[in-house]
Amino acid sequence: MKTLDIFRSAVFAGVCIGVAGFGFLVNPNIGMFLFIFGLATVVQYKLKLFTGTAGWVENKKDFADLMIILSGNIVGCLLVALLARCSDMDLTSAAENILNRRISNGWWQCGLLSIGCGFLMTTAVNFARKSKEFGDWVPLLLAVPLFIHCGFPHCIADTFYYMTCSPHAVFSQPTFPLLYISIIAGNFIGCNLYKIFLRKEYRV
């Protein structure tokens, strides 16, 4: 794909995850299941999502494309975050609660926890993209509520939450840049975790 096509696809993927995050902020108990919409849409439309792509990086070109994907995902989340500010529901407070929990937990703890999310996302996307029957979608249907229930940070969903917060709430936190980078790095490691444990012929 051309760079512009990759970026456009990534922006739309960010929008899909942002919309799913919107639903989660409205009601976390129901939203953790509605969040499946975001990843399912990414898979069906074959969109470029960071955590749906990071597990297939093999060379410098792939890594460069992954950075374009991350940038596009961020833009897509920003668009939905701007929409969230038009809502009459108090989404900002809900988003800031997530931010505060991340900050309280610590950057390296969040980085380690985000490995779990990366592992779940690569597994879910791999099965769903090869789907020939409904059973292939089971990992995706389970993985999304599972990573939310476990509190595993997802760098793109978190991007939407942080952008929905007030700017002061984010930028008044001196450890925020390190926190955000650690979550991205943790997701990347988790997405590639299978390569350590599986023989090459079984890899995705």
C-alpha positions as a Markdown table, in Angstrom:
| # | Residue | x | y | z |
|---|---|---|---|---|
| 1 | Met | 0.0 | 0.0 | 0.0 |
| 2 | Lys | 1.1 | 3.6 | -0.6 |
| 3 | Thr | 1.9 | 5.8 | 2.4 |
| 4 | Leu | -1.2 | 7.9 | 2.0 |
| 5 | Asp | -3.4 | 4.8 | 1.7 |
| 6 | Ile | -1.9 | 3.4 | 4.9 |
| 7 | Phe | -2.4 | 6.6 | 6.7 |
| 8 | Arg | -6.0 | 6.9 | 5.6 |
| 9 | Ser | -6.8 | 3.4 | 6.6 |
| 10 | Ala | -5.1 | 4.0 | 10.0 |
| 11 | Val | -7.2 | 7.2 | 10.6 |
| 12 | Phe | -10.4 | 5.2 | 10.0 |
| 13 | Ala | -9.1 | 2.4 | 12.3 |
| 14 | Gly | -8.5 | 5.1 | 15.0 |
| 15 | Val | -12.1 | 6.4 | 14.5 |
| 16 | Cys | -13.4 | 2.8 | 15.0 |
| 17 | Ile | -11.5 | 2.3 | 18.2 |
| 18 | Gly | -12.4 | 5.8 | 19.3 |
| 19 | Val | -16.1 | 5.1 | 18.8 |
| 20 | Ala | -15.7 | 1.9 | 20.8 |
| 21 | Gly | -14.0 | 3.9 | 23.6 |
| 22 | Phe | -16.8 | 6.4 | 23.5 |
| 23 | Gly | -19.2 | 3.6 | 24.4 |
| 24 | Phe | -16.9 | 2.4 | 27.1 |
| 25 | Leu | -16.8 | 5.8 | 28.8 |
| 26 | Val | -20.6 | 6.1 | 28.7 |
| 27 | Asn | -20.9 | 2.8 | 30.6 |
| 28 | Pro | -17.8 | 0.6 | 31.3 |
| 29 | Asn | -19.8 | -2.5 | 32.3 |
| 30 | Ile | -21.7 | -2.6 | 29.0 |
| 31 | Gly | -18.9 | -0.9 | 27.1 |
| 32 | Met | -16.4 | -3.6 | 27.6 |
| 33 | Phe | -18.5 | -5.8 | 25.5 |
| 34 | Leu | -19.6 | -3.1 | 23.0 |
| 35 | Phe | -15.8 | -2.4 | 22.5 |
| 36 | Ile | -15.8 | -5.6 | 20.3 |
| 37 | Phe | -17.3 | -3.4 | 17.6 |
| 38 | Gly | -14.0 | -1.5 | 17.3 |
| 39 | Leu | -11.8 | -4.4 | 16.6 |
| 40 | Ala | -14.4 | -6.4 | 14.6 |
| 41 | Thr | -14.8 | -3.4 | 12.3 |
| 42 | Val | -11.0 | -3.1 | 11.9 |
| 43 | Val | -10.8 | -6.7 | 10.9 |
| 44 | Gln | -13.7 | -6.7 | 8.5 |
| 45 | Tyr | -12.7 | -3.5 | 6.7 |
| 46 | Lys | -9.0 | -4.7 | 6.8 |
| 47 | Leu | -8.0 | -1.4 | 8.4 |
| 48 | Lys | -4.5 | -0.6 | 9.7 |
| 49 | Leu | -4.5 | -0.6 | 13.5 |
| 50 | Phe | -1.2 | -0.5 | 15.5 |
| 51 | Thr | -2.1 | -3.6 | 17.6 |
| 52 | Gly | -3.5 | -5.4 | 14.6 |
| 53 | Thr | -0.3 | -4.9 | 12.6 |
| 54 | Ala | 2.7 | -4.8 | 15.1 |
| 55 | Gly | 2.8 | -8.6 | 15.3 |
| 56 | Trp | 3.7 | -8.8 | 11.6 |
| 57 | Val | 6.7 | -6.4 | 11.5 |
| 58 | Glu | 9.7 | -8.1 | 9.8 |
| 59 | Asn | 11.9 | -5.3 | 8.5 |
| 60 | Lys | 12.6 | -1.6 | 8.5 |
| 61 | Lys | 10.0 | -0.9 | 5.9 |
| 62 | Asp | 7.4 | -2.6 | 8.0 |
| 63 | Phe | 8.5 | -0.7 | 11.1 |
| 64 | Ala | 8.3 | 2.6 | 9.2 |
| 65 | Asp | 4.8 | 1.7 | 8.0 |
| 66 | Leu | 3.9 | 0.9 | 11.6 |
| 67 | Met | 4.9 | 4.4 | 12.7 |
| 68 | Ile | 2.6 | 5.8 | 10.0 |
| 69 | Ile | -0.2 | 3.6 | 11.3 |
| 70 | Leu | 0.3 | 4.8 | 14.8 |
| 71 | Ser | 0.2 | 8.4 | 13.6 |
| 72 | Gly | -3.0 | 7.8 | 11.7 |
| 73 | Asn | -4.6 | 6.0 | 14.6 |
| 74 | Ile | -3.9 | 9.0 | 16.8 |
| 75 | Val | -5.5 | 11.3 | 14.3 |
| 76 | Gly | -8.6 | 9.1 | 14.2 |
| 77 | Cys | -8.8 | 9.1 | 18.0 |
| 78 | Leu | -8.5 | 12.8 | 18.0 |
| 79 | Leu | -11.5 | 13.2 | 15.7 |
| 80 | Val | -13.7 | 11.1 | 17.9 |
| 81 | Ala | -12.4 | 12.8 | 21.0 |
| 82 | Leu | -13.5 | 16.2 | 19.5 |
| 83 | Leu | -16.9 | 14.6 | 19.0 |
| 84 | Ala | -17.0 | 13.4 | 22.6 |
| 85 | Arg | -16.6 | 17.0 | 23.7 |
| 86 | Cys | -20.0 | 17.7 | 22.1 |
| 87 | Ser | -21.7 | 15.1 | 24.2 |
| 88 | Asp | -23.9 | 16.2 | 27.2 |
| 89 | Met | -22.6 | 13.2 | 29.1 |
| 90 | Asp | -19.6 | 13.7 | 31.5 |
| 91 | Leu | -17.1 | 11.7 | 29.4 |
| 92 | Thr | -14.2 | 13.9 | 30.4 |
| 93 | Ser | -14.4 | 12.8 | 34.1 |
| 94 | Ala | -14.6 | 9.2 | 33.0 |
| 95 | Ala | -11.6 | 9.6 | 30.8 |
| 96 | Glu | -9.6 | 11.4 | 33.5 |
| 97 | Asn | -10.4 | 8.5 | 35.9 |
| 98 | Ile | -8.6 | 6.2 | 33.5 |
| 99 | Leu | -5.7 | 8.6 | 33.2 |
| 100 | Asn | -5.4 | 8.9 | 36.9 |
| 101 | Arg | -5.4 | 5.1 | 37.4 |
| 102 | Arg | -2.6 | 4.8 | 34.8 |
| 103 | Ile | -0.5 | 7.5 | 36.5 |
| 104 | Ser | -1.1 | 6.0 | 39.9 |
| 105 | Asn | -0.1 | 2.5 | 38.8 |
| 106 | Gly | 3.2 | 3.8 | 37.3 |
| 107 | Trp | 4.7 | 3.9 | 33.9 |
| 108 | Trp | 6.6 | 0.6 | 34.1 |
| 109 | Gln | 3.7 | -1.3 | 35.6 |
| 110 | Cys | 1.5 | -0.1 | 32.8 |
| 111 | Gly | 4.1 | -1.0 | 30.3 |
| 112 | Leu | 4.3 | -4.6 | 31.6 |
| 113 | Leu | 0.5 | -4.9 | 31.7 |
| 114 | Ser | 0.2 | -3.6 | 28.2 |
| 115 | Ile | 2.1 | -6.7 | 27.0 |
| 116 | Gly | -1.0 | -8.7 | 27.8 |
| 117 | Cys | -3.1 | -6.5 | 25.6 |
| 118 | Gly | -0.7 | -6.9 | 22.7 |
| 119 | Phe | -0.7 | -10.6 | 23.0 |
| 120 | Leu | -4.5 | -10.8 | 23.0 |
| 121 | Met | -4.9 | -8.4 | 20.1 |
| 122 | Thr | -2.5 | -10.3 | 17.8 |
| 123 | Thr | -4.1 | -13.6 | 18.6 |
| 124 | Ala | -7.6 | -12.2 | 18.1 |
| 125 | Val | -6.8 | -10.6 | 14.8 |
| 126 | Asn | -4.9 | -13.6 | 13.4 |
| 127 | Phe | -7.8 | -15.9 | 14.0 |
| 128 | Ala | -10.5 | -13.5 | 12.8 |
| 129 | Arg | -8.6 | -12.6 | 9.6 |
| 130 | Lys | -8.3 | -16.3 | 8.7 |
| 131 | Ser | -11.9 | -17.0 | 9.6 |
| 132 | Lys | -13.7 | -19.7 | 7.7 |
| 133 | Glu | -16.3 | -20.4 | 10.4 |
| 134 | Phe | -17.8 | -18.7 | 13.4 |
| 135 | Gly | -15.4 | -20.4 | 15.8 |
| 136 | Asp | -12.5 | -18.5 | 14.4 |
| 137 | Trp | -14.1 | -15.3 | 15.8 |
| 138 | Val | -14.2 | -16.6 | 19.4 |
| 139 | Pro | -10.7 | -15.3 | 20.3 |
| 140 | Leu | -11.7 | -11.8 | 19.2 |
| 141 | Leu | -15.0 | -11.9 | 21.0 |
| 142 | Leu | -13.3 | -13.0 | 24.2 |
| 143 | Ala | -10.0 | -11.0 | 23.9 |
| 144 | Val | -11.5 | -7.6 | 23.8 |
| 145 | Pro | -13.6 | -7.8 | 27.0 |
| 146 | Leu | -10.7 | -9.8 | 28.6 |
| 147 | Phe | -8.1 | -7.1 | 28.1 |
| 148 | Ile | -10.5 | -4.4 | 29.4 |
| 149 | His | -11.5 | -6.6 | 32.4 |
| 150 | Cys | -7.8 | -7.2 | 33.3 |
| 151 | Gly | -6.9 | -3.6 | 32.9 |
| 152 | Phe | -4.4 | -4.2 | 30.2 |
| 153 | Pro | -3.7 | -0.8 | 28.5 |
| 154 | His | -4.3 | -0.5 | 24.8 |
| 155 | Cys | -2.3 | 2.3 | 23.3 |
| 156 | Ile | -4.9 | 3.4 | 20.8 |
| 157 | Ala | -7.9 | 3.2 | 23.1 |
| 158 | Asp | -5.9 | 5.0 | 25.7 |
| 159 | Thr | -5.1 | 7.7 | 23.1 |
| 160 | Phe | -8.8 | 8.4 | 22.8 |
| 161 | Tyr | -9.2 | 8.5 | 26.6 |
| 162 | Tyr | -6.3 | 10.9 | 27.0 |
| 163 | Met | -7.5 | 13.2 | 24.3 |
| 164 | Thr | -11.0 | 13.3 | 25.9 |
| 165 | Cys | -9.4 | 14.5 | 29.1 |
| 166 | Ser | -8.9 | 18.2 | 29.7 |
| 167 | Pro | -5.4 | 19.2 | 28.4 |
| 168 | His | -4.4 | 20.3 | 32.0 |
| 169 | Ala | -5.2 | 16.9 | 33.4 |
| 170 | Val | -2.8 | 15.3 | 30.9 |
| 171 | Phe | 0.0 | 17.8 | 30.6 |
| 172 | Ser | 0.2 | 18.5 | 34.3 |
| 173 | Gln | 1.5 | 14.9 | 34.8 |
| 174 | Pro | 5.3 | 15.0 | 34.4 |
| 175 | Thr | 5.4 | 11.2 | 33.9 |
| 176 | Phe | 2.7 | 11.1 | 31.1 |
| 177 | Pro | 5.1 | 11.0 | 28.1 |
| 178 | Leu | 7.0 | 8.1 | 29.7 |
| 179 | Leu | 3.7 | 6.4 | 30.5 |
| 180 | Tyr | 2.4 | 6.7 | 27.0 |
| 181 | Ile | 5.7 | 5.4 | 25.4 |
| 182 | Ser | 5.8 | 2.5 | 27.8 |
| 183 | Ile | 2.3 | 1.4 | 26.8 |
| 184 | Ile | 3.1 | 1.6 | 23.1 |
| 185 | Ala | 6.3 | -0.4 | 23.7 |
| 186 | Gly | 4.5 | -3.0 | 25.9 |
| 187 | Asn | 1.8 | -3.5 | 23.2 |
| 188 | Phe | 4.5 | -4.0 | 20.6 |
| 189 | Ile | 6.2 | -6.6 | 22.7 |
| 190 | Gly | 3.0 | -8.4 | 23.4 |
| 191 | Cys | 2.0 | -8.4 | 19.8 |
| 192 | Asn | 5.3 | -10.2 | 19.0 |
| 193 | Leu | 5.3 | -12.5 | 22.0 |
| 194 | Tyr | 4.2 | -15.5 | 20.1 |
| 195 | Lys | 7.4 | -15.5 | 18.1 |
| 196 | Ile | 9.3 | -16.5 | 21.2 |
| 197 | Phe | 7.2 | -19.5 | 22.0 |
| 198 | Leu | 6.0 | -20.9 | 18.7 |
| 199 | Arg | 8.2 | -22.7 | 16.0 |
| 200 | Lys | 8.4 | -20.7 | 12.8 |
| 201 | Glu | 5.9 | -23.0 | 10.9 |
| 202 | Tyr | 3.2 | -22.2 | 13.5 |
| 203 | Arg | 3.7 | -18.4 | 13.5 |
| 204 | Val | 1.0 | -16.1 | 12.1 |
